[in-house]
């Protein structure tokens, strides 16, 4: 029987244990969170010392020596007693830094460390995601270019429509991912620092510390903002930064979820048709009962986690709507879960989609067979125009084609046979003038319009300029362990 203190006897989020990357897990780890709190207390003390408060360099040095050695057990005991996470860590940090204890958290409210750390984690989370999104764009752009001229059935209403190309369809996926890159970059670059604002955002405690010198309070805010790596701070806040910031961040991530879900749904449908497959390992098992199966498990995973990601933005909307006056604490527990899970989910999606796009397999012969089954119907207008040029009457020709199409359709739908419209045309003496042209009239490459040119133009005008942003930010080939 398993020991009760065994890690496998606790609930552990699959996002952390199965899917997300080490770097994203660390970004939202307790070690990173609470060491960032300590760094923020150091920034605050340094700025206060610079602006004339009675803080000694040795106090700063003592704090800097203990940034990372956090006694989590002691903090848990303190929080159990105080019911306050920030004060628990203030006390533990103070015991480690007895000289600095009197000036740790001087003038600050809990949100000084809580909210500012959240903003740092959001910023750093975006910085982890964006190069991965760039890698997906690069792989998919390569695929689109390679497949730009491969004719395939287009679908509207999931019914065969005019031909498109495999590369053109990939360009539609790329277009939506470009929109996500723009939205995520914008959300990242719009992030500011909460800074040093006090309990209700008025900076009253800091004004008191500096004996009413408002200019020094402004300088304090600016100094700490710079130390934390931000160019700008929010000019006004309540006790917290506006929770609409979280909405903007998760709107971008949830929208990415919708894009990935659409792409991977397309791949799943195409896999069913045997036109396209995601990578499949030589030892991979598709089904415990059906050895022949090649399930699109990567795309299925993306759709599954994307659905979770798409729901998370609703939490941020509810939280923003339910902030009372300068703040209420019913945001706290929700945000601990929602923000981290959104970034972990997006991280999983991008890594998995990168793996998919690095190994997509196209089956041209299957595609050609599907095209051949539908192309005779689509070629009707070409046949009519050729007959008119050869001296035929359009209306008579249209009626002939209509009747033959109905007969061929009956063979397909009622008898399960191949589409024989072309053979029926060949056997009908009415069409003798254009029989030598028939193969040319049925060449799939003449039915794809400007699709190949559209792909090249789109890549050159829209995709490649974005990819330049990620040059030098190498993202390794993704090997999925699960």
N, C-alpha and C positions, 0 to 999 in steps of 0.2 A: 504493500500500500504506500502511496506517495506521501512524503512528508508534507505537513500543512504549510511549512514555510518555503517549500519549493516554489520557484518562480512560475512554474507551470500550473500552480494551484491558484494563482491570481488571474483576474481578467487583465489582458493586455491588448491594446488596440491593434488590430491587424494592419492598420496603416503604418504603425511603427515596426511591428514584428515581421511582416511579410512583404511590404510593398515599397515604402518611401525610402529615399536615399539617406545615407548617413549624415550628409551635410545638412539636409533639411530637418532631420530628427534632432540634430544638435542645436540648430537654430531655435527650436522651441523646447529645448531641454531645461530642466531645473538648474543645471550647472550654468548654462549660458544666461538664463534669466537672472539668477541671484548674483552672479559675478558682475552682470551689467548693472544691477542695483548698486553694487559696491563701487563700480567705476563712476556712476552718476554722483554718489556721495563724495567721491574724490574730486570730480569736476566742480561740484558746488563749493567744496571747501577751498579749492585752489582759487576759484574766482572770487570768493569772499575774502580770502587772504590778499589777493591782488588789489582788491578795492578797499583795503584798510582795516578789515576786521581782525581781531586778535586771535589769529590762527598761526601756528608755528610750522616751519618746514618739516620738523621731525614728526609732527602729527600726520602730515601728508605722507611722509615716507613710511610710517608705521602702517597706514591704511593700504598703501600700494603693495606692501609686503604680504598682505593677506587677501588679495583680491580673489584668488581662486581656491584657497583652502577653506571651504565652507563646511561647517559641522551641521549636516542636515538633521541628524538625530536631535541635537541640542535645539535647533530651530523648531523642530516639530514639537518638542516638549514645551518650549516657550509659547508657541502658538496655541497649544492646548490650554495653557494657563491664561493667556491674554485674549484669546479669540481674535487676534489681529496679526496678520502675516507680516506686515511691514515692521511693526514694533518688535515682533519676535526676532526678525533679522537685525534690527538695530541693536537689540540687546546682545545677540550672539557676536555680532561684529565688534561691539564695544568691549566685550570681554576679551576678545583677541587683540584689541587695540586700546589698552587702558589709557594711554596718553591722549588718543584721539577721541575717546568716548564722549567727552563733553561737547564736541563740535560736530559729531556725525548727525546728519539730517537737520542741520541748524536752519531754522526758519521754514522748513519744507513741510508739505503735506504728503500723505501717502501716495497721491497720484504723481508726485514728482518722480518717484522711481517707477511706479506701476505704469502710468501712461507713457512716459518717455521710453521705457523699455519696450512697451508694445510697439511704439512707432519705429524703434530701431529694428525690432524683429520683423515688422512688416517690410521695411526698406530692404533689409538683408535677405528676406524671403524672396522678394521680387528679383533681387540680384542673383539669386540661385536659379530662379525659374527662367529668366529671360535668355541666358545663353542656351538653355535646353530647348526653348522654343525656337531660337535661331538655328539650332542643329536640326530640328524637325523640318524647318523651312528649307534648309539646304538640301537635306536628303530627298524631300518631296519634289523640290525644284529639279533635281537631277533626274528623278523618275519621270516627271512630266515632260522634260526635254527628250528623254529617250523614247517615250511612247507618244510623242506629239502627233505622229502620222498613222498610228495603228487604228484603223476603223473599228468601231464597235457600235452595238445598238445603243441609242439614246432611249431614255424612258421618261415619259410623263404619266402621272397617275399609276406608276409602276407597270405601264403598258408600253410595248415597243413603239417608239416614235422615230423621227428621222435619225440618221446616223450621227454620231459624234466620234471622238477618238478617246482612247484611254488617257492620253496626256491631257486632253482638254478637260476631261472629268477631274483629273488630278489638280488642274489649275483652279477649278471651282473650290476644291478643298483648300488649296493654298490661299485663295482670296479671303476666305473666312479666317484662316490663321493669321493672315496679315492684319486683319481688323483687330484680332485679339492682341497681336504684338503691339499695335498702336495703343489700344486701350490699357494694356498692362503697363507699357512704358509711361503713358500719361499718368496713371494712378501712382506709379512709383515716383515720378518726378514732381507730382503735386504734393507729395507728403512733406509735411513740415514738422518741426519739433514743438512739443507743448511748452517746453522751457520751464522757467521759474515763475509760477503764477500764484502760488499760495492756495489757501483753503477754498475760496470761492472765486478765484481768478483775479482778485483785486490787487494782489501783491502787498497787502497790508502788513503782513508779518515782516517782509523784507524792508518795507519802508520804515518800520519801527527799528529794525536792526541797524539801518543806515541813518538813523536820527532824522528822518523826513527828507533825505536827499533822493528825490525821485530819479534824478539823472543816473545816480549810481545803481539804482534798482534796474533801470533800463540796460545799463552796461552789464550788470550781472546776468540778466536774461540773454544778452547777446553773446557773452563769453562762454556760458555753459552750452549754448546752442552750437557754437563753433567747435568746442571741445568734443561734442558728441558727433561731429561730422555732418551737420546740417547747415545749409546756407540760410534757410529762412525758418522762422518760428510762427506759430499762429498768433496773430496780434491780440485776439481776445479769446478767452476760454472761460468756462465755469470752473468747477473743480476738475473736470476732465476736458480733454479735447473733444470736439463735437463728434458724436458717434456716427454722424453722416460720413465721416472719413472712412470708417469701417465699411459702410455701405458702398462707397465708391470702389474700395479695394476688392470687395467680394463680388460686386457687380462684374468687374473685369474677369475675375477668376471663374465665376459661374458661367459667364458667356463663353469662356474657353471650354468649359465642360460641355456646353451645348454643341460647340463646333466639333469637339472630339467625338461626341456621341453620334453626330451625323456622319462623320467620316467613317467611323468604325461600323456603323449600321450599313453603309454602302458596301464596305468590304465584306461584311457578313453575307449580304445578299449576293454579291458577286462570287463569293466562295461557294454558296449554294448552287450557283449556276456553273461552277467550275471554270470560270473565266479568270479568276484572280485568287491568289492564296497568300496569306501572311506566312512568315517563316514557320517551318515545322521541323523540329529536331529529329534526327535519325532514330533516337530512342524514345521519342514522345509517344504517349498513349492517348488516343482520341476518346476511347470509351472502354470501360471495364468489361462490357458485354459484347461490343461490336468492334473487333480488331481493325477493320478496314477504315474506320472513321478518321477524318482529319478535321477536328473541330477548330474553329477560329477563336481559340480560347483567349488570345491576347486582346482581340477586338471586343470579345464579350466582357473581359475584365474592364476595359476602358468604358464601355457602356454602363457597366454596373457602378463603377466608382464615379463616373460623370453624373449619374443620377443623384448620388449623394451630394456631390459638390454643388449641383444646381439648386438643391434645397437649402443650402446653408445661408445663401444671401437673405432668405426670408427671416432668419434669426437676427441679422443685423438691422433689417428694416424695422422689425418689432422693437428691438432694443432702442434704436434711434427715436422711434415714435413714443416710447415710454419713459424717456428721460424727463424727470420732473425738475423744473426750475434749474438750479445749477448742477445737479446730478442726483441720481438715486442708485442704490447699490444693487438693484436687481439686474444690472448689466454684468456684474462681475463673473458669476459662475458660468453664465451663458458664453461670455467672450473667451474664457479659458478654454472652452471646448471648440467653439465655432472658428475662431481665427486660426488656430493651429491646424485643425482638421481641413480647413479650406486650402491652406498652403501644402499640407502633406498630400491631399487628394490631387491637387494640380500637379505636384511633383511626380506622383505615380503616373498620371495620364501622359505627361510629356516623355517620361522615360520609356513607357510602354509603347507610345506612338513612335518614338524614335526607333525602337527595336523593330517595330512593324515596317516602317519605311526603309529600313536598311536591308530588308530581305523580301520585299514584295515579289511574288512570282506571277508572271502573266502567261496565259496559255492561248497563243494566237490561233491555233487550229480549232479550239473550242469556240472562240469568239467568231471565227470565220463561219463555222457551221451555223451558229445562231443568226449571224447576219444573213446567210444564204436562205435561211428559213423565212425571213421576213422581207428581204430585199425585193423579191418579185412584186409584192404589193406596193412597196414604196416607189418602184420604178415606173408605175403606170403613167405618170405625167411625162416622163422622158420618152416612153414608147409613143404616146399620143403625139408629142411634138415632132418626133422623128417621122411619124406617118403623115402628119400635115405637111412637113417639108417635102415628103415624097409625093405629094399631090392628093392625099386622103382628106376626107371630111372629118372635122374634129368631133362632131356630135355622133357620127356613125362609129368612129373609132372608140369614143368614150363608152358607148353602149356595148361594143364588142368586149372591151376590157372589163367592164362591169360584170357581164355574164360569166366570162372566163374566171374572174376573181372569185365570184360566188361559188363556182364549181370547185376551184382549187381549195377554197376555204372549207368547203364541206369535206374534202378529202383529209384535211388536217384535223378538223374538229370532230367530225363524226366517225372517221375511220382510223384516226391516229397515224396517217401516212404523212410523207414529206410534202412540202409545198411544190406542186407541179405546174404552177402557172406558166413558167417559162416554156415548158414542153408543150403546153396547150397552145401557146402563142406560136411556137415553131410549127405545129401541125395545122394551124389555121391558114388557109391560102390567102386570106385577106391581108395578112402581115408579111407576105413574101417580099415586098419591096425593102423591108428593113431587116430581114433575117441576118444578112452579113454584118449589120451593126449591133446585133443584139448583145453580144458579149461585152462590147464596149459600153453599151447603155447600162449594163449591169455591173460595171466595175465599181466596187465599194468606195474606192478612193475619189470617185467623182460625186459622191453623196455627202462629203464631210465639210463642204463649204470652205471657209477660211480657218478652220480649227487649228491646223498646224501653225499658220502664221499668227493666229491669236495667242497661242501658247508662247511662241518666241517673243512676241511684242510685250506680252504681260510680264514675262520673266525679266526682260531687259528694262522695261519702264518702271515696274513696281517691285519685283522681288529682289533683284540683285542689289539695288540701292539700299534696301533694308539689311541685306546680308552683310554689307560692308561694316555695319555697326558691330558685328560679332567676329570680324576677322581677328585672329590672334587669341580668341577665347575658345580654345580647343575643348570640345566635348568628346569624350571617349565613346567608342562603340559600346552600346548597351547590351550586356548579357543578363538576361532575366534569370534569377535563381529559383523562382517559383513559377 
